[in-house]
Amino acid sequence: MRDLVISIGHVGRDFEMLATCLRSVYAEDAPGFSLEVWIVYNGPPRPGFEAELRAAFPQIARVIYEPGPLGFCRTHNLVLGEAKARYLLILDDDTVVAKGTLSGMVAWMDANPNVGMAGCKTLNPDGSFQRIWGLLPTLGTELRSIWERDVYWPARLFERPDAEQDVPWLNGSFMLVRQQTLDQVGLLDEHYYTYFCESDWAWRMQKLGWRVSYVPQHSIVHVGGEHSINTSLKQPIQIVRAYVNRFYYFSKHHGRLAHALLRPITVLAALGRIVRWSAAGLLRPEAREIAESRVRGFADVVHLCFARDPDVLPEKYRS
């Protein structure tokens, strides 16, 4: 069995960005180390994409052409559900992998057999540290979100960026998963589409006794920056989807009472954000457009809290 299969999703925005990522992947030349790359195209219809890609990278093992959007979970499940290797890696197409990182991370996982998933140090293009983990969602985090920003990423979490450590969950830009762990835990939950899916997957692993770890001696550069639930949510659908997924996560992992308590907590948090963004739009003309968009999004979050099933994306946002 080969050492590694890499799953890369591509929505068609920047072919050169994908090419840069692939060049960094194929620069890996550790003796005896074997890898395959699978590409999932899930952007607008683009005839000829596979031919163009294979002309530049004939060594690509598989191209799955599924014009989308499919969402993060469905995109990578197409690979995770079929590919077989000792390890599988979810890798963003806007990353540059440092030479030695792929073989080094696999070797580290071999030496730590109770780790189910690991991530490496992730840098911004300017070389600064990029946060790739955070707290798992609880009633405590949601309560603090009423008055705190970045409640999932308190400064104390990042006091040791150069130390190996177990973490609650990992960002989807680089998630190296053991095949045995995947077989036990299962695929990404496609109800999420995106946002909170990494937290869900990591927590499912931990509940079965697997560790989730951060390994700083290997690295990538992530051009796109921090994302998932740390995304700068600008469009109403992004805001609403993030809260739909919060409700789903609580229903799945925290039970009916916590799910019920999340409704009033979320109303208070959303109302606070409406007030803040309304004031920002009035006081800062340059921020008016984004402020109006966020006010609409958080207004819909308030409506979501009174819906019969807040775990489901409202009809107006379904495409």
Secondary structure, DSSP 8 states (H G I E B T S, - for coil): --SEEEEEEE-SS-HHHHHHHHHHHHT---TT--EEEEEEE-SS--TTHHHHHHHH-TT--EEEE--S---HHHHHHHHHTT--SSEEEEE-TTEEE-TTHHHHHHHHHHH-TTEEEEEEEEE-TTS-B---------HHHHHHTTT-SSTTS-GGGGS-TTS-EE-S---TTEEEEEHHHHHHH-S--TTSSSSSHHHHHHHHHHHTT-EEEEEEEEEEEETT-S-GGGS---SHHHHHHHHHHHHHHHHHHTHHHHHHHHHHHHHHHHHHHHHHHHHHHHH-GGGHHHHHHHHHHHHHHHHHHTSS-TTS--GGG--
